[in-house]
Amino acid sequence: MASPSAAKKRKITETGNKNHQLIETVTDVNALLDPLETILSLRNKIKVLRVALGDVVKKDFNEAILKVLNQPFSVGGDQATRAAIGYVNDKLSLLSEEYQRRLDYGKPIPPPSLYAKRSIWADWQQKSTAILCFRPSDKQGLPLCVLDHVFREFQRQARAPLPLTEDARKAMNAAFDLCHMMPSNFDTEYDRGRVFDRCLDPILPYSSWGEKAYTSAPKEGQAGRIYKLGGVVRILREDKVEIGTGDDVYMQMSRTYQLHVENVRKENPSLFKQGVPVFLLCVLGPMLLICGGFHDTNSTIVEPLVEPCLMFGDCLHVRQEALARKLFALKQAFDTLRSRSRSDGATTNPHPAGVPRVYTTYTTEDNTERSLTFLRTMEESLSQHPLFIAAEDLLDSSTHRLVKLVGKDYGVGAHRLLAERQFAPKLYGQKSLESAPTAYIMEYLSPPTHTQSGWVTLFKFFKLDDLASQYSHAIWNTLDRILTMMEEAKVVHGDLRPNNVLLEVDSDDTPVCSGEEQEVNLRVVDFDWAGQSGEVCYPLQRNEDITWPGDAGTPIIGMPVTLTSIWADWQKKPTAILCFRPSDKQGLPLCVLDNVFREFQRQVRTPLPSTPDARKAMNAAFDLCHAMPNNFDIESDRGKVFDKCLDPILPLLSWRSEVRIEAPTELRTGQAGRTYEPNGVVLILREDKLETGTGDDVYMQVSRVYQLYVEKVRGKDSSLLEQGVPVFLLCVLGRRCMSTRLLILTRSPQGPMLLICGGFHDGKSTIVEPLVEPCLMFGDCLHVRQEALARQLFALKQALDTLSSRSRSNGATPNPHPAGVPRVYTTYTTEDNTERSLTFLRPLEESQPQYLLFITAEDPPDSSTHKLVKLVGKGYGVTAHRLLAERQVAPVLYGQSSLEGAPTAYIMEYLSPPTDSQSGWVTLFEFLKSKDLATRYSHLIGTALTRILMMMEEAKVVHGDLRPNNVMLEVNSDKTPVCSGKEQNVNLKVIDFDWAGQSGEVCYPLQRNEDITWPGDAGTPIIVGHDRLMVKDWWFKQFT
């Protein structure tokens, strides 16, 4: 750690360097002012400016001088004068920026704990020392995936299926542990943090965590937890006991990382040159956010690498697997960083500030590999995508290239076609890296200088009225040639506005003309929407202030020319809300209770269609990502902005504020922050929070509001109560909010994070569930976050339309449903492809797990039609089940019901338990508890088991989990086995075929009970012989 004296010396040195740069720039400005002294109208302004410049040289730093430097000269006069004034203004702008930085540098930046306060960061994020962390939305750096491969690989791995490896199995176990422990109530941050550490111990050893203070800045700061690899800090972490505790943890972590960078700058120059890559973890209650930090020489960049992860379990294991993928990706990233640490942080070649670092070569059009060195950013970007100047040979300016990063499709064919006719920059090649934008390398059309011609956009050229009028005919003729050529090739551009057409001009701004007809030279750029006519479409999000020839989302045709503590106690009582807090408080998945939730989740996973509603959702998403990261003084301000952004899809007039909810069955009343009632029926309950650290747990708050609303409906609308009172719960939370369930309550802005949940009453219990992962309302240059948010908004709009149509039909009451059973499966398809009706009667009381098994009937009064229904979220060994059922050693499989976005329901024979007068079925596990009966019938049971194993082995079929609880035995009313045939055979039936299939083609799951002795490792194939080994193991233990 740097000593205070070392930090002081470093600051003195840096201050001297900054002063030297200022004086050099002042000298340049003075030199450029000399020729303008002859212009009478400018003399007074020049005189004032020279006084300010003199004060800068004297190291006088104040806001009054900055105000003078921020006032450019008005451009006028002849062409030479306009050019001279333009150069002065450019240099003056540069001086103003340097002076602002020097002014800010003299003020101490607050420590992390203070920086987390909204009033503090909102002010400091306007200064030159701002952290590029998306708050506010204009404070963005390059995506981390283009700055360091470790972040790119992390994001790729987090989206990829888990491999069948030991590390993946450990990550899965850690995820299940976190989803079980983190929803619990903790008294202190320390308690929550230590439990978090213990859960992660299999992948991030507990002993590697520690704490560290940073003292390199004028004020010291401290990271809550750090994780070191090879003596190098690779994780900074902050824990909050619940969502409403403390200030903005995201901004706090960002400032902590900024301090860490300052420490590394002095202590480890090698690591500093590598960019100081660090993972930043925020644990806020039961929510985890994984971010990355990188320093690109000039700026500190912080970016969320994945969506926030709710550490809640669910019966389909969707959330656990999503969390496991992120933990596994984190483990792989650390392995990469560890190898760097072992090499003692070998220095890479120094990189300029603000340029990508992961593209070191590219593939040319003729499939040759060439080196690529980035030099700088392009000062005047001609598109929304990042543009850079690069070179193959640093010493040869003729090898300078323009590099454009594109996150989605690019009209390569159209670009090549125009380049071949010399109407577009030459396309040299590209570089594709998974989970990063594609880099397209093309000809660099450099701007004009004092001595050489160069290229400007038509947009800029048209500002020179005299020259524009003089050359309008020549420019149009060339444009017409380009358009004709494109129309003949049936190629479209889609955005052929003046800013996407470059014109070659001389140093005096006059167009370069060539040929007998004195034609001008034009180059078309920005082929993001280009392609074959009718095969490419306008994007859903675009600037609607422009008059476009076609609607958003429609094909481009032809050639357009213009274009906490309380809930912890109450959740232990019978009135608990089934909302995953703590982890045992779970109800049925909402996707099996109401089709509106199933369709919502299905739509969120589907690409946006080309419809007006989808276009409106995309525009709303972009507006939210632009507006929500900003600072707001009060919650109502944030809420109003949120409402306006959503107005195209959820009209402002349908929202109500601070709606009081009085439940006739309760003494207490509640208030919903915002409700959405398009037809007088509440479809959305929403809670807005100004920032993450304001208020308590908004997720539990909105869950309680919904519970009160259900009670209100119970007394007023029996029809709606029979339907389950389906409501969407929206939570809008400030950026610092890391907690999982906070967001469920509301739909109004709580900051730059949105969580959409669902509420349903199944006749007995109030069920609340997050329907999607929390969505960060931050923009990014690849539009990944905007499009994810747009899909959620579009799905919400479709769902609300469905609910509104129910309301319009006055909520016609369906047939009453028993409590605790699915409602979306009304028919099933039999094995012979016949459609049969299905009526759920009740959950199976004695089942493992109980919430996935149900008793149903085709004709409820007729008990002979009773069936067992099992819900399965993933694969099921149908073939193995059929094979054993045909031999009468498994329940008969009658059919199934498959619905997209919901578990598959398998309908099978119901093996009912014995009664006082009838035989029935029990598990071997239950039967073997009676030692006398078990010993007496062990030979018959063993013989039956052996027959089943031989039958499976002959067919090369495996079960994978052939334990006593998955084998049923038929017994009489006195619990003795039913015996039949000459040999008095017992009747056994195998159940639970979740892992079953052909030998070698199915595998053990990554997450399973490791207290059991399994014949094979997690993730490895299940093969013939494993089932016999498992049976032998428990049989030996039972009878030895």
Secondary structure, DSSP 8 states (H G I E B T S, - for coil): ---HHHHHHHHHHHHHHHHHHHHHHHHHHHHHHGGGGG-GGGHHHHHHHHHHHHHHHTT---HHHHHHHT------SSHHHHHHHHHHHHHHHHHHHHHHHHHHHTS----HHHHTSHHHHHHHTTSTT--BSSSSTT-----GGGT-HHHHHHHHHHHS---SSHHHHHHHHHHHHHHHHTTS--SSHHHHHHHHHHHHTTTS-GGGEEEEEE-SSSS-EEEEEEEEETTEEEEEEEEESSTTSSS-HHHHHHHHHHHHHHHHHHH-HHHHHHT--EEEEEEETTEEEEEEEEE-SS-EEEEE-S--EE----TT-HHHHHHHHHHHHHHHHHHHHHHHHHTT--------TTS-SS--EEEETTS-EEE-EEEEE-SS-SSSS-EEEEESSTT-GGGEEEEEEESS---HHHHHHHHHTTSS--EEEEE--TTS-EEEEEE------SSS-EEEEHHHHTTSHHHHHHTHHHHHHHHHHHHHHHHHTTEE-S---GGGEEEEE-TTS-B-EETTTTEE-EEE---TT-EETTTSB--SS--TTS--SS-TTSB--S--S---HHHHHHTTSTT--BSSSSTT-----GGGT-HHHHHHHHHHTS---SSHHHHHHHHHHHHHHHHTTS--SSHHHHHHHHHHHHTTTS-GGGEEEEEEEE-TT-S-EEEEEEEE-TTSS--EEEEE-SSTTSSS-HHHHHHHHHHHHHHHHHHH-HHHHHHT--EEEEEEE-TT---SGGGGG-SS-SSSEEEEEEEEE-SS-EEEEE-S--EE----TT-HHHHHHHHHHHHHHHHHHHHHHHHHTTT-------TTS-SS--EEEETTS-EEE-EEEEE-SS-TTGGGEEEEESSTT-GGGEEEEEEESS---HHHHHHHHHTTSS--EEEEE--TTS-EEEEEE------SSS-EEEEHHHHTTSHHHHHHTHHHHHHHHHHHHHHHHHTTEE-S---GGGEEEEE-TTS-B-EETTTTEE-EEE---TT-EETTTSB--SS--TTS--SS-TTSB--TTHHHHHHHHHHHHHH-
